[in-house]
Structures are given as structure tokens and as C-alpha cells.
Amino acid sequence: MKKYIYLDDVRTPVDKNWIVVRNYDEFVNKVTEIGLENIELISLDHDLGETAMQEWYRNTSQNFTLDYKNITEKTGMDCTKWLVEQWMNGQPVCHVMIHSANAIGSGNMMGYINNYKHVNKMKQDCERWVVPFTMETIIE
């Protein structure tokens, strides 16, 4: 059975079929462990930490700008770039959706994925969606 990966530092999907990862390193490790050929869907958040949220509150939500120089931790965009790099190296392409509330970050990630798919004559199907969630942290 193929897996579902959910990247988010604070939200937890209500549906327990998701494998939740909280940051870039967990994302890379889990995707590598499972293998892209065994993943049905990845859902990505953009802002993964305190400085990303500060940038969202200071600039993105107020001025509609996003300055990655103000973000010290890796974001969902870094995960997106890593994922596309894997595809460029011959790994299977899986379906990716974006659940981030950050419209500019979401647009950046969707554009990056859909541009890769466009260039490679694939359906450009990465878009924003809503995954029902709670703010409860998973205890393992």
C-alpha cells in the first residue's frame, strides 16, 4: 500500500493514514526511507519554524512579499527543491499538493513543481488544498 506524507511543523491531519514529518530533515529521511516509488501523495506546508512564521507575519501577510533571507530554518520550498532534484536524478515522480496558508510560499512551491512537470510534458497538477487537521502533536 502506497504511503501519504504530510509535512507540517504544527498541524496534524485528522486522517491517521498520513505519515507526519515536522521539518526538512525528517522529510528527507522519511521519503528516502520509504522510497518515492512507494509514495502516493505528499502534502507540503511552507513555513516550518519560528523565523518563517515571523517573516509571514511581518512581510507576507502585510506586504505580500516573502524574503527567504529572513528565514533561518529550511522551509517547504527547500523540501520542494530537494524533491524535484530527486526526480531530476531519475526517481519516480509522485503527486504533490500544498496545504500551506502562506499564499506566496505556496505559489513558489506549486510553480517549482509544475514547472518541472511542464518541462517534462507531465500534467501540472500541484495545487493548494485543505487537509482537515488538529493542532495536537503526535506522540510516538
TIRO-2110 file (N, C-alpha, C; in Angstrom, 1 decimal):
// TIRO-2110
0.8, -1.2, 0.0, N, 1, A
0.0, 0.0, 0.0, CA, 1, A
0.9, 1.2, 0.0, C, 1, A
0.6, 2.2, -0.9, N, 2, A
1.4, 3.4, -1.0, CA, 2, A
1.1, 4.3, 0.2, C, 2, A
2.1, 5.1, 0.5, N, 3, A
2.1, 6.0, 1.7, CA, 3, A
1.7, 7.4, 1.3, C, 3, A
1.3, 8.1, 2.4, N, 4, A
0.9, 9.5, 2.3, CA, 4, A
1.8, 10.3, 3.3, C, 4, A
2.5, 11.3, 2.8, N, 5, A
3.5, 12.1, 3.7, CA, 5, A
2.9, 13.5, 3.8, C, 5, A
2.9, 13.9, 5.1, N, 6, A
2.3, 15.3, 5.4, CA, 6, A
3.4, 16.0, 6.2, C, 6, A
3.9, 17.1, 5.5, N, 7, A
5.0, 17.9, 6.1, CA, 7, A
4.3, 19.2, 6.8, C, 7, A
4.5, 19.3, 8.1, N, 8, A
3.9, 20.5, 8.8, CA, 8, A
4.5, 20.5, 10.2, C, 8, A
5.0, 21.7, 10.6, N, 9, A
5.6, 21.8, 11.9, CA, 9, A
4.6, 21.8, 13.1, C, 9, A
3.3, 22.2, 12.8, N, 10, A
2.4, 22.3, 13.9, CA, 10, A
1.0, 21.6, 13.7, C, 10, A
0.6, 21.5, 12.5, N, 11, A
-0.7, 20.8, 12.2, CA, 11, A
-0.5, 19.3, 12.1, C, 11, A
-1.6, 18.6, 12.5, N, 12, A
-1.6, 17.1, 12.4, CA, 12, A
-2.9, 16.8, 11.7, C, 12, A
-2.8, 16.0, 10.6, N, 13, A
-4.0, 15.7, 9.9, CA, 13, A
-5.0, 14.8, 10.8, C, 13, A
-6.2, 15.0, 10.6, N, 14, A
-7.2, 14.2, 11.4, CA, 14, A
-7.2, 12.7, 10.9, C, 14, A
-7.0, 12.5, 9.6, N, 15, A
-6.9, 11.2, 9.0, CA, 15, A
-5.6, 10.6, 9.4, C, 15, A
-5.6, 9.5, 10.1, N, 16, A
-4.4, 8.8, 10.7, CA, 16, A
-3.6, 8.1, 9.6, C, 16, A
-4.0, 8.1, 8.3, N, 17, A
-3.3, 7.4, 7.3, CA, 17, A
-2.0, 8.2, 6.9, C, 17, A
-1.9, 9.5, 7.3, N, 18, A
-0.8, 10.3, 6.9, CA, 18, A
0.4, 9.9, 7.8, C, 18, A
1.6, 9.9, 7.2, N, 19, A
2.8, 9.9, 8.0, CA, 19, A
3.3, 11.3, 8.1, C, 19, A
3.3, 11.8, 9.3, N, 20, A
3.6, 13.2, 9.6, CA, 20, A
5.1, 13.4, 9.9, C, 20, A
5.7, 14.4, 9.2, N, 21, A
7.1, 14.8, 9.4, CA, 21, A
7.0, 16.3, 9.7, C, 21, A
7.9, 16.8, 10.5, N, 22, A
7.8, 18.2, 11.1, CA, 22, A
8.8, 19.2, 10.5, C, 22, A
9.9, 18.7, 9.8, N, 23, A
10.9, 19.6, 9.3, CA, 23, A
11.6, 19.0, 8.1, C, 23, A
12.5, 19.8, 7.5, N, 24, A
13.2, 19.3, 6.3, CA, 24, A
13.9, 18.0, 6.5, C, 24, A
14.7, 17.9, 7.6, N, 25, A
15.5, 16.7, 7.8, CA, 25, A
14.6, 15.4, 8.0, C, 25, A
13.5, 15.6, 8.7, N, 26, A
12.5, 14.4, 8.9, CA, 26, A
11.9, 14.1, 7.5, C, 26, A
11.6, 15.1, 6.7, N, 27, A
11.0, 14.9, 5.4, CA, 27, A
12.0, 14.1, 4.5, C, 27, A
13.2, 14.6, 4.4, N, 28, A
14.2, 13.9, 3.5, CA, 28, A
14.4, 12.5, 4.0, C, 28, A
14.6, 12.3, 5.3, N, 29, A
14.9, 11.0, 5.9, CA, 29, A
13.7, 10.0, 5.6, C, 29, A
12.5, 10.5, 5.8, N, 30, A
11.3, 9.6, 5.7, CA, 30, A
11.1, 9.3, 4.2, C, 30, A
11.2, 10.2, 3.3, N, 31, A
11.0, 10.0, 1.9, CA, 31, A
12.1, 9.0, 1.4, C, 31, A
13.3, 9.2, 1.9, N, 32, A
14.4, 8.3, 1.5, CA, 32, A
14.1, 6.9, 2.0, C, 32, A
13.7, 6.8, 3.3, N, 33, A
13.4, 5.5, 3.9, CA, 33, A
12.3, 4.8, 3.1, C, 33, A
11.2, 5.4, 2.8, N, 34, A
10.1, 4.8, 2.2, CA, 34, A
10.3, 4.6, 0.7, C, 34, A
11.0, 5.5, 0.0, N, 35, A
11.2, 5.4, -1.4, CA, 35, A
10.1, 6.1, -2.2, C, 35, A
10.4, 6.9, -3.1, N, 36, A
9.4, 7.7, -3.9, CA, 36, A
8.5, 6.7, -4.6, C, 36, A
8.9, 5.6, -5.0, N, 37, A
8.1, 4.6, -5.7, CA, 37, A
7.0, 4.1, -4.8, C, 37, A
7.1, 4.3, -3.5, N, 38, A
6.1, 3.8, -2.5, CA, 38, A
5.2, 4.9, -1.9, C, 38, A
5.3, 6.1, -2.5, N, 39, A
4.6, 7.2, -2.0, CA, 39, A
3.5, 7.6, -3.0, C, 39, A
2.3, 7.7, -2.5, N, 40, A
1.1, 8.0, -3.3, CA, 40, A
1.0, 9.6, -3.4, C, 40, A
1.1, 10.2, -2.3, N, 41, A
0.9, 11.7, -2.2, CA, 41, A
1.7, 12.3, -1.1, C, 41, A
2.2, 13.5, -1.4, N, 42, A
2.9, 14.3, -0.4, CA, 42, A
2.2, 15.6, -0.3, C, 42, A
1.9, 16.1, 0.9, N, 43, A
1.2, 17.4, 1.1, CA, 43, A
2.2, 18.2, 1.9, C, 43, A
2.5, 19.4, 1.4, N, 44, A
3.5, 20.3, 2.0, CA, 44, A
3.0, 21.6, 2.6, C, 44, A
3.6, 21.9, 3.7, N, 45, A
3.5, 23.3, 4.3, CA, 45, A
4.7, 24.1, 3.9, C, 45, A
4.6, 25.4, 3.9, N, 46, A
5.8, 26.2, 3.6, CA, 46, A
6.5, 26.6, 4.9, C, 46, A
5.9, 27.2, 5.8, N, 47, A
6.5, 27.8, 7.0, CA, 47, A
6.8, 26.7, 8.0, C, 47, A
8.1, 26.4, 8.2, N, 48, A
8.4, 25.3, 9.2, CA, 48, A
9.3, 25.9, 10.3, C, 48, A
8.8, 26.7, 11.1, N, 49, A
9.6, 27.2, 12.2, CA, 49, A
9.4, 28.7, 12.5, C, 49, A
10.0, 29.1, 13.6, N, 50, A
9.8, 30.4, 14.1, CA, 50, A
10.1, 31.6, 13.2, C, 50, A
11.3, 31.6, 12.5, N, 51, A
11.6, 32.7, 11.6, CA, 51, A
10.8, 32.7, 10.4, C, 51, A
10.3, 31.6, 9.9, N, 52, A
9.4, 31.5, 8.8, CA, 52, A
8.1, 32.2, 9.2, C, 52, A
7.6, 31.9, 10.3, N, 53, A
6.3, 32.5, 10.8, CA, 53, A
6.5, 34.0, 11.0, C, 53, A
7.6, 34.4, 11.6, N, 54, A
7.9, 35.8, 11.7, CA, 54, A
7.9, 36.5, 10.4, C, 54, A
8.5, 35.9, 9.4, N, 55, A
8.5, 36.5, 8.0, CA, 55, A
7.1, 36.6, 7.5, C, 55, A
6.3, 35.6, 7.8, N, 56, A
4.9, 35.6, 7.3, CA, 56, A
4.1, 36.8, 7.9, C, 56, A
4.3, 36.9, 9.3, N, 57, A
3.5, 38.0, 9.9, CA, 57, A
4.0, 39.3, 9.6, C, 57, A
5.4, 39.5, 9.4, N, 58, A
6.0, 40.8, 9.2, CA, 58, A
5.8, 41.3, 7.7, C, 58, A
6.0, 40.4, 6.8, N, 59, A
6.0, 40.8, 5.4, CA, 59, A
5.0, 40.1, 4.5, C, 59, A
4.9, 38.8, 4.6, N, 60, A
4.0, 38.2, 3.6, CA, 60, A
2.5, 38.6, 3.8, C, 60, A
2.0, 38.5, 5.1, N, 61, A
0.6, 38.8, 5.3, CA, 61, A
0.3, 40.3, 5.2, C, 61, A
1.3, 41.2, 5.4, N, 62, A
1.1, 42.6, 5.4, CA, 62, A
1.5, 43.2, 4.1, C, 62, A
2.6, 42.8, 3.5, N, 63, A
3.1, 43.5, 2.3, CA, 63, A
3.1, 42.6, 1.0, C, 63, A
2.7, 41.4, 1.2, N, 64, A
2.6, 40.4, 0.1, CA, 64, A
4.0, 40.2, -0.5, C, 64, A
5.0, 40.2, 0.4, N, 65, A
6.4, 39.8, 0.0, CA, 65, A
6.9, 38.7, 0.8, C, 65, A
7.9, 38.0, 0.3, N, 66, A
8.5, 36.9, 1.1, CA, 66, A
10.0, 36.9, 0.8, C, 66, A
10.8, 37.2, 1.8, N, 67, A
12.2, 37.3, 1.7, CA, 67, A
12.8, 36.2, 2.5, C, 67, A
13.3, 35.2, 1.7, N, 68, A
13.9, 34.0, 2.3, CA, 68, A
15.2, 34.3, 3.1, C, 68, A
15.8, 35.5, 2.9, N, 69, A
17.0, 35.8, 3.7, CA, 69, A
16.6, 36.0, 5.2, C, 69, A
15.3, 36.3, 5.5, N, 70, A
14.9, 36.4, 6.8, CA, 70, A
14.5, 35.1, 7.5, C, 70, A
14.6, 34.0, 6.8, N, 71, A
14.2, 32.7, 7.4, CA, 71, A
15.5, 31.9, 7.6, C, 71, A
15.7, 31.5, 8.8, N, 72, A
16.9, 30.7, 9.1, CA, 72, A
16.8, 29.2, 9.0, C, 72, A
15.5, 28.7, 9.2, N, 73, A
15.4, 27.2, 9.1, CA, 73, A
14.9, 26.9, 7.7, C, 73, A
15.1, 25.6, 7.3, N, 74, A
14.6, 25.2, 6.0, CA, 74, A
13.1, 25.2, 5.9, C, 74, A
12.6, 25.6, 4.8, N, 75, A
11.1, 25.7, 4.6, CA, 75, A
10.6, 24.5, 3.7, C, 75, A
9.3, 24.6, 3.5, N, 76, A
8.7, 23.6, 2.5, CA, 76, A
9.3, 23.9, 1.1, C, 76, A
9.7, 25.1, 0.8, N, 77, A
10.4, 25.3, -0.5, CA, 77, A
11.7, 24.5, -0.6, C, 77, A
12.4, 24.4, 0.5, N, 78, A
13.6, 23.6, 0.4, CA, 78, A
13.3, 22.1, 0.2, C, 78, A
12.2, 21.7, 0.8, N, 79, A
11.8, 20.3, 0.6, CA, 79, A
11.3, 20.1, -0.9, C, 79, A
10.7, 21.1, -1.4, N, 80, A
10.2, 21.1, -2.8, CA, 80, A
11.4, 21.0, -3.7, C, 80, A
12.4, 21.8, -3.5, N, 81, A
13.7, 21.7, -4.3, CA, 81, A
14.4, 20.4, -4.2, C, 81, A
14.4, 19.8, -3.0, N, 82, A
15.1, 18.5, -2.8, CA, 82, A
14.3, 17.5, -3.6, C, 82, A
12.9, 17.5, -3.5, N, 83, A
12.1, 16.5, -4.2, CA, 83, A
12.3, 16.6, -5.7, C, 83, A
12.2, 17.8, -6.2, N, 84, A
12.4, 17.9, -7.7, CA, 84, A
13.8, 17.4, -8.1, C, 84, A
14.8, 17.7, -7.3, N, 85, A
16.2, 17.2, -7.6, CA, 85, A
16.2, 15.7, -7.6, C, 85, A
15.4, 15.0, -6.8, N, 86, A
15.3, 13.5, -6.8, CA, 86, A
14.7, 13.1, -8.1, C, 86, A
13.7, 13.8, -8.6, N, 87, A
13.0, 13.5, -9.8, CA, 87, A
14.0, 13.7, -11.0, C, 87, A
14.8, 14.7, -10.9, N, 88, A
15.7, 15.0, -12.0, CA, 88, A
16.8, 13.9, -12.0, C, 88, A
17.1, 13.3, -10.9, N, 89, A
18.1, 12.2, -10.8, CA, 89, A
17.5, 10.9, -11.2, C, 89, A
16.2, 10.8, -11.7, N, 90, A
15.6, 9.6, -12.1, CA, 90, A
14.7, 8.9, -11.2, C, 90, A
14.4, 9.5, -10.0, N, 91, A
13.5, 8.9, -9.1, CA, 91, A
12.1, 9.1, -9.6, C, 91, A
11.1, 8.2, -9.2, N, 92, A
9.7, 8.3, -9.6, CA, 92, A
9.1, 9.6, -9.2, C, 92, A
8.3, 10.2, -10.0, N, 93, A
7.5, 11.4, -9.7, CA, 93, A
6.2, 11.0, -9.0, C, 93, A
6.0, 11.6, -7.8, N, 94, A
4.7, 11.3, -7.1, CA, 94, A
3.9, 12.6, -7.1, C, 94, A
2.6, 12.4, -6.7, N, 95, A
1.7, 13.5, -6.7, CA, 95, A
2.0, 14.4, -5.4, C, 95, A
2.1, 15.7, -5.6, N, 96, A
2.3, 16.6, -4.5, CA, 96, A
1.2, 17.7, -4.5, C, 96, A
0.7, 18.0, -3.3, N, 97, A
-0.2, 19.1, -3.1, CA, 97, A
0.3, 20.0, -2.0, C, 97, A
-0.2, 21.2, -1.9, N, 98, A
0.3, 22.2, -1.0, CA, 98, A
-0.9, 22.6, 0.0, C, 98, A
-0.7, 22.5, 1.3, N, 99, A
-1.7, 22.9, 2.2, CA, 99, A
-1.3, 24.1, 3.0, C, 99, A
-0.2, 24.8, 2.7, N, 100, A
0.2, 25.9, 3.4, CA, 100, A
-0.7, 27.1, 3.3, C, 100, A
-0.9, 27.8, 4.4, N, 101, A
-1.7, 29.1, 4.5, CA, 101, A
-0.9, 30.2, 3.8, C, 101, A
0.4, 30.1, 3.7, N, 102, A
1.2, 31.2, 3.1, CA, 102, A
1.1, 31.2, 1.6, C, 102, A
0.3, 32.1, 1.1, N, 103, A
0.0, 32.1, -0.3, CA, 103, A
1.2, 32.3, -1.2, C, 103, A
2.1, 33.1, -0.8, N, 104, A
3.3, 33.4, -1.6, CA, 104, A
4.2, 32.1, -1.6, C, 104, A
4.4, 31.6, -0.4, N, 105, A
5.2, 30.4, -0.3, CA, 105, A
4.6, 29.2, -1.1, C, 105, A
3.2, 29.1, -1.0, N, 106, A
2.5, 28.1, -1.7, CA, 106, A
2.7, 28.2, -3.2, C, 106, A
2.6, 29.5, -3.7, N, 107, A
2.8, 29.7, -5.1, CA, 107, A
4.2, 29.4, -5.6, C, 107, A
5.2, 29.7, -4.7, N, 108, A
6.5, 29.4, -5.1, CA, 108, A
6.7, 27.8, -5.3, C, 108, A
6.2, 27.1, -4.3, N, 109, A
6.3, 25.6, -4.3, CA, 109, A
5.5, 25.0, -5.5, C, 109, A
4.3, 25.5, -5.7, N, 110, A
3.5, 25.0, -6.8, CA, 110, A
4.1, 25.3, -8.2, C, 110, A
4.6, 26.5, -8.3, N, 111, A
5.3, 26.9, -9.5, CA, 111, A
6.5, 26.0, -9.8, C, 111, A
7.3, 25.8, -8.8, N, 112, A
8.5, 25.0, -8.9, CA, 112, A
8.2, 23.6, -9.4, C, 112, A
7.2, 22.9, -8.8, N, 113, A
6.8, 21.6, -9.1, CA, 113, A
6.1, 21.5, -10.5, C, 113, A
5.2, 22.5, -10.7, N, 114, A
4.5, 22.5, -12.0, CA, 114, A
5.4, 22.8, -13.2, C, 114, A
6.4, 23.7, -12.9, N, 115, A
7.4, 24.0, -14.0, CA, 115, A
8.2, 22.7, -14.4, C, 115, A
8.6, 22.0, -13.4, N, 116, A
9.3, 20.7, -13.7, CA, 116, A
8.4, 19.8, -14.5, C, 116, A
7.2, 19.7, -14.1, N, 117, A
6.2, 18.8, -14.8, CA, 117, A
6.0, 19.3, -16.2, C, 117, A
5.8, 20.7, -16.4, N, 118, A
5.6, 21.3, -17.7, CA, 118, A
6.8, 20.9, -18.6, C, 118, A
8.0, 21.2, -18.2, N, 119, A
9.2, 20.9, -19.0, CA, 119, A
9.3, 19.5, -19.4, C, 119, A
8.8, 18.6, -18.5, N, 120, A
8.9, 17.2, -18.8, CA, 120, A
7.6, 16.6, -19.3, C, 120, A
6.7, 17.5, -19.8, N, 121, A
5.5, 17.1, -20.5, CA, 121, A
4.6, 16.2, -19.6, C, 121, A
4.5, 16.6, -18.4, N, 122, A
3.6, 15.9, -17.4, CA, 122, A
2.4, 16.8, -17.1, C, 122, A
1.4, 16.2, -16.6, N, 123, A
0.2, 17.0, -16.1, CA, 123, A
0.7, 17.9, -14.9, C, 123, A
0.4, 19.2, -15.0, N, 124, A
0.7, 20.2, -14.0, CA, 124, A
-0.4, 20.2, -13.0, C, 124, A
-0.3, 19.3, -12.0, N, 125, A
-1.4, 19.0, -11.1, CA, 125, A
-1.1, 19.4, -9.6, C, 125, A
-0.1, 20.1, -9.4, N, 126, A
0.2, 20.5, -8.0, CA, 126, A
-0.6, 21.8, -7.7, C, 126, A
-1.4, 21.7, -6.7, N, 127, A
-2.3, 22.9, -6.3, CA, 127, A
-2.5, 22.9, -4.8, C, 127, A
-3.1, 24.0, -4.4, N, 128, A
-3.4, 24.2, -2.9, CA, 128, A
-4.7, 23.4, -2.6, C, 128, A
-4.7, 22.9, -1.4, N, 129, A
-5.9, 22.2, -0.9, CA, 129, A
-5.9, 22.3, 0.6, C, 129, A
-7.0, 21.8, 1.1, N, 130, A
-7.2, 21.8, 2.6, CA, 130, A
-7.2, 20.4, 3.1, C, 130, A
-6.4, 20.1, 4.1, N, 131, A
-6.4, 18.8, 4.7, CA, 131, A
-7.0, 19.0, 6.1, C, 131, A
-8.1, 18.4, 6.5, N, 132, A
-8.6, 18.6, 7.9, CA, 132, A
-7.5, 18.2, 8.9, C, 132, A
-7.3, 19.1, 9.9, N, 133, A
-6.2, 18.9, 10.8, CA, 133, A
-6.7, 19.3, 12.2, C, 133, A
-5.8, 19.0, 13.2, N, 134, A
-5.9, 19.4, 14.6, CA, 134, A
-4.5, 20.1, 14.9, C, 134, A
-4.4, 20.7, 16.0, N, 135, A
-3.2, 21.3, 16.4, CA, 135, A
-2.5, 20.4, 17.5, C, 135, A
-3.0, 19.2, 17.6, N, 136, A
-2.4, 18.3, 18.6, CA, 136, A
-1.2, 17.7, 18.0, C, 136, A
-0.1, 17.6, 18.8, N, 137, A
1.1, 17.0, 18.4, CA, 137, A
1.0, 15.5, 18.5, C, 137, A
1.5, 14.8, 17.5, N, 138, A
1.5, 13.3, 17.6, CA, 138, A
2.6, 12.9, 18.6, C, 138, A
2.2, 12.0, 19.5, N, 139, A
3.2, 11.4, 20.5, CA, 139, A
3.5, 10.0, 20.0, C, 139, A
4.8, 9.7, 19.7, N, 140, A
5.2, 8.4, 19.3, CA, 140, A
6.0, 7.7, 20.3, C, 140, A
END
